Structures are given as C-alpha cells and as structure tokens.
Amino acid sequence: MTFKTIDLFAGVGGIRLGFEAHGCINVFSSEWDAAAQKMYEANFGEKPYGDINLIEPSDIPDHDILLAGFPCQPFSIAGKQKGFDDTRGTLFFNIESILDKKRPKAFLLENVRRLKTHDSGATFQVIIQHLRDLGYTLYYTIFNSLHFGLPQKRERIYIVGFLEPLDFSFPIPPNYYKPLSEVLEADETIDKSYYLSEEVKKKRWAAVKGTPPFPSIWHENIGGNISALPYSCALRAGGSYNYLVVNGERRLTSREMFRLQGFPESFKIPLPYTQARKIAGNSVSVPVIEAIAKQIIKSLTKSKDTNKKIKLPNNQEEIIFA
C-alpha cells in the first residue's frame, strides 16, 4: 500500500526524503523561507506553499501521514526559550488544526530535545495533551543522530501518533557513526575563503583541550571553550562562522554540512554559503527519519493486513537513546 504524506515546515525536505525512501508519495508541502523553498524546488520539482497561517486546513489535500519539523527556536537551549510566548511556538496549533480537520492515520513531529523540559515540562505536556485530545495514540523518544551512522551529535525528540491504537516500536539505533574521513572533502579542493585567519587559528590552537584527533571538528561552546572531537557537534542555523572548525583550520563546506545530515550526494545545493549554512543547521538527519518512517509504515501496513486494533496498556512509550 502506498501512503500519502504532507510536509509541513518542510525546510528542504529532509523528512520527506526519509518517507519517500519507503515508497510514500508527498501530496502537499509548506515552507515560508524563500531560500529553503528554492532548494526544495530544485530537488523535488515543486515550490512549497508559503506561510502556514495563510492556508486553511480544509484546503490541504487528504493524506495518510502528517510530517512536521515545526520551529524549534522557541524551545532551543541556544535560543531565548520563550516557548509559546514566541509566535513561532504557537505554530504547533496549526498542526493541531490540520490534524483535527483532516484526521490522517498517523503523524511524525520533530523538535529539539529541550522541548521536553521547557518550562519544567509544562510546554511538552500542553502539546501531548492536545494531541491526545484529538484521539491519537502517542509514542515519543529522543534520538541522537550519532547513533544512526552520522558523525554528528544531534539530539532531537520525535513524536509519533496514530489515529488507531496501533502497536508500534521505535527503531533500535545501529549505534555507530561513519568516520569523518567519509564526510570531509580533501583540503586541497577547498577554496581559501573557508580557511581561518592566522590570528583566529592561533587562538583556536591555544585554547583547544588535549591533543586533537585527526580528522576532527573543533567545537566552540557558548562559554567559549573549545573541544576537538572525531565527530561534529550539532549544526546550528545561528551558530557563529567559527562555531565548528575542521582540524582547527577551516569552516565546513555546504556539501559537508549536508553530508553530516545524511542527505544524498545527488541533493542539489543551489544557494550561497550563508543560506546553505543556515538551512543545514535547521534541517533533520535523514537516516533517523528513514528508520522511524520504516516503523510507522510497518505499523500502518500491519493494521491494514490484519484489520486488528491493538489495545495498549498505555498511550505513550518513551525510550531515550541519548
């Protein structure tokens, strides 16, 4: 059976890619950022609709699975953490309205790990309760992209919901990551503009902790401390240009950033560096989505084949692989 998806707050389509890998067909997409729209169109042949606030839920095509990586800045530890006091935080309620009107069989929501503990957990409980009130059976977990083959420490929360109380299990992470050598481009091919000035480079080498492994990505945290790791810390849309540095020498290229997110080599990046950098930081880790999509489709297909509802002892499951 082929399932239809919609792609909300789509970015450049990372969640869509994960579901298309399992045969799903996307019937609607929405993304307000013009640069992301351009990159999305270059890769999928369609320009996403704009501001979700201007779209009536009734005008959205019928679909089986709603996909949404809704804005995370209101809940991010790197942001102001205003939650629902930030207008972007209220965009969750657009998702709620669409679920209420269209009643898809399932959904997948993605956000930062901080969502679960924001405002002492009150924000998350509001979200969970609203989804339950719509009649959805919920499962949620926190996954680290580092455990799904990507050399990037990126912890995100994933919320899965089913309109019927179906049996579902999150995927077991393979618990490995590919070496940076498979992600990084050869230094001799990198344009000089990516390299740090001698002054900045000297400061980095003076501040780095321990003996850096090679290759490594050097991470500067909010406090100004620098660590060199055999993987990348999470890409951030708003991080400084020197937030992540390869071998203490240069910045990541656009292609390297999208490789760290698991996008295929064929994925087009028709944007200047400043825009690509922001979009990569806002994107999702495709292999994590693929693994979750496989389990969602497995549950929906099993339900279709057996025509049997599974009565669960509880309507949530929490497994944390951090």
C-alpha positions in Angstrom: 0.0 0.0 0.0 1.2 3.5 -0.9 0.8 6.1 1.8 0.3 9.8 1.1 2.2 12.4 3.2 2.2 16.1 3.7 5.4 18.0 4.5 4.9 21.0 6.9 7.6 23.4 8.0 9.4 21.4 5.3 12.8 23.1 5.2 14.5 21.5 2.2 12.6 18.2 2.5 14.7 16.0 4.8 11.6 14.4 6.5 10.0 13.9 3.1 13.2 12.1 1.9 13.0 9.7 4.8 9.5 8.7 3.9 10.0 8.6 0.2 12.7 6.0 0.8 9.9 3.7 1.8 7.6 4.4 -1.1 5.4 7.3 0.3 4.1 9.9 -2.1 4.0 13.5 -0.9 0.9 15.5 -1.9 1.5 18.9 -0.2 4.3 20.9 1.2 4.6 24.2 3.1 7.7 26.3 3.9 7.9 30.1 4.3 11.7 30.6 3.9 12.5 31.7 0.4 15.9 30.1 0.3 14.6 26.8 1.6 11.8 27.0 -1.0 14.3 27.4 -3.8 16.4 24.4 -2.7 13.2 22.3 -2.2 12.0 23.1 -5.7 15.4 22.3 -7.2 15.3 18.8 -5.7 11.6 17.9 -5.8 10.4 19.9 -8.7 7.8 21.8 -6.8 7.8 25.0 -4.8 6.3 24.6 -1.3 3.3 26.8 -0.3 4.3 29.7 2.0 3.1 30.8 5.4 1.1 28.0 7.1 -1.0 30.7 8.8 -2.5 31.6 5.4 -3.6 28.1 4.5 -7.0 26.8 5.5 -6.8 23.2 6.9 -9.7 22.3 4.7 -7.7 23.3 1.6 -4.9 20.8 2.3 -5.2 17.5 0.4 -6.3 14.3 2.1 -3.3 12.4 3.4 -2.3 9.4 5.5 0.7 10.7 7.4 1.4 14.3 8.5 5.1 15.2 8.7 6.3 18.3 10.5 9.6 19.5 11.9 7.9 22.5 13.5 10.0 25.5 14.5 12.4 24.7 17.3 13.9 28.1 18.2 11.2 28.9 20.8 12.3 25.8 22.8 16.1 25.6 22.0 18.7 26.0 24.6 20.7 28.0 22.1 17.7 30.4 21.7 15.6 32.5 24.1 13.5 29.6 25.2 10.3 31.6 25.1 8.2 28.6 24.1 4.5 29.5 23.5 5.3 33.2 24.3 7.2 33.2 20.9 4.9 33.5 17.9 6.8 30.6 16.3 5.9 28.4 19.2 2.2 28.8 18.5 2.7 27.3 15.1 2.2 23.9 16.8 -1.5 24.8 16.9 -1.6 25.0 13.1 -0.6 21.3 13.1 -3.3 20.6 15.7 -5.9 22.3 13.4 -4.8 20.3 10.4 -4.9 17.0 12.4 -8.4 17.9 13.7 -9.7 18.7 10.2 -8.0 16.0 8.0 -7.7 13.1 10.5 -4.6 11.4 9.0 -3.8 7.9 10.1 -0.5 8.9 11.6 1.9 11.8 12.1 5.6 12.4 12.9 6.7 15.6 14.7 10.3 16.5 15.2 11.8 19.1 17.5 14.8 19.9 19.8 15.4 17.8 22.9 14.8 20.9 25.0 11.1 20.8 24.1 10.5 18.0 26.6 11.9 20.0 29.6 11.0 23.6 28.5 9.2 25.4 31.3 9.7 22.5 33.7 7.9 20.2 31.2 4.7 22.2 31.0 5.1 23.1 27.3 5.5 19.5 26.4 2.6 18.4 28.4 0.4 21.0 26.7 1.4 19.6 23.3 0.9 16.0 24.4 -2.5 16.7 25.9 -3.7 18.5 22.8 -2.6 15.6 20.6 -4.3 13.0 22.9 -7.5 15.1 23.0 -7.6 14.6 19.2 -7.8 10.9 19.8 -4.2 10.0 18.8 -2.2 7.2 20.5 1.3 8.7 21.1 4.8 7.5 21.3 7.9 9.7 21.8 11.6 9.3 22.2 14.9 11.2 21.9 17.4 10.0 19.4 21.0 11.1 18.8 22.0 11.2 15.1 25.4 10.0 16.2 23.9 6.6 16.8 22.4 6.4 13.2 25.6 6.4 11.2 26.2 10.1 11.1 29.3 11.8 12.7 27.1 14.5 14.3 25.9 14.7 17.9 22.4 15.9 17.3 19.7 15.1 19.9 16.1 15.5 18.8 12.7 14.5 20.1 10.4 12.5 17.8 6.7 12.3 18.5 4.7 9.6 16.6 0.9 9.5 16.7 -1.7 7.0 15.4 -5.4 7.6 15.0 -6.0 4.0 15.9 -4.2 2.5 18.9 -1.7 0.5 16.8 1.3 -1.5 18.0 4.5 0.5 17.3 8.1 0.4 18.4 10.8 2.9 17.6 13.8 1.6 15.7 16.8 0.3 17.6 19.7 2.6 16.7 22.6 0.7 15.0 24.8 2.7 17.4 27.7 3.6 15.1 28.8 6.6 13.1 30.9 6.7 9.9 34.3 8.3 10.2 34.7 12.0 9.4 37.1 11.0 6.6 34.0 9.8 4.7 32.3 13.2 5.1 35.1 15.7 4.7 36.4 17.0 1.4 40.1 16.9 0.6 41.8 20.1 1.9 43.4 20.8 -1.4 40.0 21.1 -3.1 38.7 23.7 -0.5 38.6 27.3 -1.5 40.8 29.7 0.5 37.8 31.6 1.7 36.9 28.7 4.1 40.2 29.0 6.0 40.6 30.8 9.2 42.9 33.8 9.5 46.2 33.2 11.1 45.2 35.2 14.2 42.0 33.2 14.7 43.8 29.9 14.1 46.4 30.7 16.7 43.7 31.4 19.3 42.0 28.2 18.5 45.1 26.1 18.9 46.0 27.9 22.1 42.5 27.2 23.6 41.8 23.6 22.4 41.6 20.9 25.0 44.0 18.0 24.8 45.6 16.5 21.7 43.1 16.8 18.8 42.4 13.6 16.9 42.7 13.7 13.1 40.5 14.3 11.4 38.3 16.3 13.9 35.8 19.0 14.1 36.5 21.7 16.7 33.5 22.9 18.6 33.3 26.3 20.5 30.5 26.2 23.1 28.6 29.2 24.5 31.2 29.7 27.2 34.0 30.0 24.6 35.5 26.6 25.5 36.9 24.6 22.5 36.9 20.8 22.2 38.2 18.7 19.3 36.1 15.6 18.5 36.1 12.8 15.9 32.5 13.9 15.0 30.7 17.2 14.8 28.5 18.8 17.4 25.0 19.7 16.2 24.9 22.0 13.2 23.2 25.3 14.2 21.4 27.8 12.0 22.5 30.6 14.2 26.0 29.4 15.2 29.0 31.7 14.5 31.1 31.1 11.4 33.8 29.6 13.6 31.4 27.6 15.8 32.5 24.4 14.1 36.0 24.2 12.5 37.7 21.3 10.6 41.0 20.3 12.1 41.4 23.8 13.6 42.0 25.1 10.1 38.8 25.9 8.2 35.0 26.0 8.2 32.7 23.2 6.9 31.6 23.5 3.3 27.9 23.4 2.3 28.3 19.8 1.0 30.0 18.7 4.1 27.2 20.1 6.3 24.5 18.3 4.3 26.5 15.1 4.4 26.5 15.4 8.2 22.7 15.5 8.0 22.7 12.4 5.8 21.5 14.0 2.6 22.5 12.1 -0.6 25.3 13.3 -2.8 22.7 13.9 -5.6 20.9 16.5 -3.5 21.3 19.9 -5.1 22.5 22.9 -3.1 21.7 25.9 -5.4 22.3 28.5 -2.7 25.2 30.8 -1.5 27.1 29.6 1.5 25.4 31.8 4.1 21.9 30.5 3.2 23.0 26.8 2.9 24.7 27.0 6.3 21.5 28.3 7.9 19.3 25.7 6.2 21.6 22.8 7.0 21.5 23.8 10.7 17.7 23.8 10.6 17.4 20.5 8.8 16.8 17.0 10.0 19.1 13.9 10.0 17.7 11.9 7.1 18.8 8.4 8.3 17.0 8.9 11.6 13.8 9.8 9.8 14.2 6.8 7.4 14.4 4.4 10.4 11.3 5.9 12.1 9.4 6.0 8.8 10.0 2.3 8.3 8.5 1.5 11.7 5.5 3.8 11.1 4.7 2.2 7.8 5.2 -1.2 9.3 2.5 -0.5 11.9 0.1 1.0 9.4 0.6 -1.9 6.9 0.1 -4.5 9.6 -3.1 -2.8 10.7 -4.3 -2.9 7.1 -3.4 -6.5 6.6 -4.9 -7.8 9.8 -7.7 -5.3 10.3 -7.0 -5.7 14.0 -6.6 -2.9 16.5 -4.1 -3.4 19.3 -5.2 -2.4 22.8 -2.3 -0.8 24.5 -1.8 -0.7 28.3 -0.7 2.9 28.0 -1.0 5.5 25.3 2.6 6.6 25.3 6.0 5.0 25.2 9.2 6.7 26.0 12.6 5.3 25.1 15.7 7.5 25.2 18.8 6.7 23.3 21.0 9.7 24.1 
